[in-house]
Amino acid sequence: GLAAFQEQNPNGFWVHNLRLAYEPSEKIRATLILGNLTNREYFLRPALMEAPRNLGLRLDYEF
């Protein structure tokens, strides 16, 4: 169970994420989102592996 998992994995770790935004005008913004930069395999709960390295792009336009 969860208690046994926590006993077997007592050490913490770091997961690094990055978010960069660019605003070419007051109405437009582009955001690049990088998750899990080091591609670390980690679990917050037993048998529930978290996401590997991922990339997202968000575009916002204000009318």
Contact map, one row per residue, 1 for C-alpha under 8 A:
111110000000000000000000000000000000000000000100000000000000000
111111000000000000000000000000000000000000001100000000000000000
111111100000000000000000000000000000000000000000000000000000000
111111110000000000000000000000000000000000000000000000000000000
111111111000000000000000000000000000000000001100000000000000000
011111111100000000000000000000000000000000000000000000000000000
001111111100000000000000000000000000000000000000000000000000000
000111111100000000000000000000000000000000000000000000000000000
000011111110000000000000000000000000000000000000000000000000000
000001111111000000000000000000000000000000000000000000000000000
000000001111100000000000000000000000000000000000000000000000000
000000000111110000000000000000000000000000000000000000000000000
000000000011111000000000000000000000000000000000000000000000000
000000000001111100000000000000000000000000000000000000000000000
000000000000111110000000000000000001110100000000000000000000000
000000000000011111000000000000000011110000000000000000000000000
000000000000001111100000000000001111100000000000000000000000000
000000000000000111110000000000001110100000000000000000000000000
000000000000000011111000000000111100000000000000000000000000000
000000000000000001111100000000111000000000000000000000000000000
000000000000000000111110000011110000000000000000000000000000000
000000000000000000011111000011100000000000000000000000000000000
000000000000000000001111111111000000000000000000000000000000000
000000000000000000000111110110000000000000000000000000000000000
000000000000000000000011111110000000000000000000000000000000000
000000000000000000000011111110000000000000000000000000000000000
000000000000000000000010111110000000000000000000000000000001111
000000000000000000000011111111000000000000000000000000000011110
000000000000000000001111111111100000000000000000000000000011100
000000000000000000001110000111110000000000000000000000001111000
000000000000000000111100000011111000000000000000000000001110000
000000000000000000111000000001111100000000000000000000111100000
000000000000000011110000000000111110000000000000000000111100000
000000000000000011100000000000011111100000000000000011110000000
000000000000000111000000000000001111100000000000000111100000000
000000000000001110000000000000000111111100000000001111000000000
000000000000001111000000000000000111111100000000000011000000000
000000000000001100000000000000000001111100000000000010000000000
000000000000000000000000000000000001111110000000000110000000000
000000000000001000000000000000000001111111000000000110000000000
000000000000000000000000000000000000001111100000110100000000000
000000000000000000000000000000000000000111110000110000000000000
000000000000000000000000000000000000000011111111110000000000000
000000000000000000000000000000000000000001111101110000000000000
010010000000000000000000000000000000000000111111100000000000000
110010000000000000000000000000000000000000111111100000000000000
000000000000000000000000000000000000000000101111100000000000000
000000000000000000000000000000000000000000111111110000000000000
000000000000000000000000000000000000000011111111111000000000000
000000000000000000000000000000000000000011110001111100000000000
000000000000000000000000000000000001000000000000111111000000000
000000000000000000000000000000000011001110000000011111000000000
000000000000000000000000000000000111111100000000001111100000000
000000000000000000000000000000000111100000000000001111110000000
000000000000000000000000000000011110000000000000000011111000000
000000000000000000000000000000011100000000000000000001111100000
000000000000000000000000000001111000000000000000000000111110000
000000000000000000000000000001111000000000000000000000011111000
000000000000000000000000000111100000000000000000000000001111100
000000000000000000000000001111000000000000000000000000000111110
000000000000000000000000001110000000000000000000000000000011111
000000000000000000000000001100000000000000000000000000000001111
000000000000000000000000001000000000000000000000000000000000111
